[in-house]
Amino acid sequence: MRIENKNWLPLLLAFGTVVNGQTQVDLRTQSKNVDFSAAPETRPVKTGAVLPATCNTGDLFFNTAAAAGANLYACVASNTWTVETGSGGGGGGGLLTVDANGTTVGSRAILNFVTGGGILDTLLDTGTQINVEAMADTAVMQSRAAEQSGATTLCASASGSSTVYTCSMTPTLDLYTTGMTLEWEPDVTGAGGPTTLNIDTLGPKSLKLADGATDPTALDMVGGRLNSIWYDGSVFRLVVPPPMLGVAAITQPACAVALRGRLWFTVGASGVKDGLSVCAKDATNAYLWRVLY
């Protein structure tokens, strides 16, 4: 059958245009309650390994070459991209900028607390925030309580020897250090002459008077009497010669060059005056105790 009516031609042309054309929907004005949760894939922003050279304010771009957590960029002004770190308010991923006294150290997604010598850090996640508590490690740092107790510098002997002394300290001494000072308490009165002190089995070191060469006398190491000593890198030295007191069971030593300038004080009994003398030599180089009182 042959159709001669040419009025069908415009209709067929219009139908072909509808079939072959592409329908476009403006989601901004022609949609409501758009839900993509069931969509197999969604890409809400442009993606690439290099930021576009141009952009308009409000554009977003996902940089696949950036570090994880720092991929999302926003165009904050014409042709100006800024990474969106997500560091404000609710937290989340992204970069944290760390400053030290106003100077930027760096920006990273992870902040790691590493304890140093004498410092202990306790970190607790409360569920809403992370608390960091720093405290002193009293096993390394001196505390006021330990300083007041005197325990950390006390070296109390218990060896029972009058020439070879030993002692232990709390905390245990790790090594002899030049210039170190401590308080030494001999348990028994020294015999005088060559004397050594061994602290925490680090090895015996000679004990000398303040000059670092002269051996102490018996009166320089009275049992139970505290002495300040220091280590000069080779020997222990008495910081200041202790006063020489005439006490029970201790006989006044002979005045000699080692005792030159030393005082001897004697406590007088009831009705008897005290006595004070000094060890000194005369013009003939004879050493004697010279009575001062």
NORURHU-V112418 format. One record per backbone hydrogen bond with DSSP energy under -0.5 kcal/mol. CO is the residue of the C=O (numbers start at 1). NH is the residue of the N-H. If there is no record, write none. Layout:
BEGIN
co nh
CO NH
CO NH
END
This chain:
BEGIN
co nh
1 3
2 4
4 6
5 8
6 9
7 11
8 12
9 13
10 14
11 15
12 16
13 17
14 18
15 19
16 20
17 21
25 27
26 29
26 30
27 31
34 36
36 39
46 62
48 64
55 79
56 59
59 75
60 46
61 63
61 73
62 48
62 64
63 66
67 70
71 63
72 84
73 61
74 76
74 82
75 58
77 80
79 81
80 76
80 77
82 74
83 85
88 90
88 91
96 98
96 108
98 105
98 106
100 103
102 104
103 100
106 98
108 96
110 112
111 113
112 114
113 115
116 119
118 137
120 135
122 133
124 126
124 131
129 126
129 127
129 131
131 124
131 133
132 134
133 122
135 120
136 138
137 140
137 141
143 147
144 148
145 149
146 150
146 151
146 152
150 153
150 154
151 154
151 170
153 183
155 157
155 185
156 168
162 191
162 192
163 165
163 196
165 198
166 158
167 200
168 156
177 180
180 231
182 184
182 229
183 155
184 186
184 227
185 157
186 224
195 207
196 165
197 199
197 205
198 167
198 200
199 202
203 199
205 197
206 208
206 236
207 216
208 238
209 212
214 209
216 193
217 220
218 221
221 190
222 225
224 226
225 186
227 184
227 229
228 239
229 182
230 232
230 237
231 179
235 232
235 234
236 208
237 230
243 245
244 265
245 247
246 267
247 250
249 251
256 259
257 260
259 262
262 279
263 244
264 277
265 246
266 268
266 275
269 272
275 266
276 292
276 293
277 264
278 280
278 290
279 261
280 288
282 285
286 282
286 288
288 280
288 290
289 291
290 278
END
